[in-house]
Amino acid sequence: MRAASGVDAMLKANDYPQRTLFTRIKPAAANHMITEEMAA
């Protein structure tokens, strides 16, 4: 669970303000903020 909260905090800090972590994952992967493996 710590890894998920870390990714969530990183995405929020990098202007991915969508409501949930799930809704931030695909745009972040598309913009190469996280890897495709992290998004899976």
Buried (B, 14 or more C-beta within 10 A) or exposed (E): EEEEEEBBEBBEEEEBEBEEBEEBBEBBBEEEBBEEEEBE
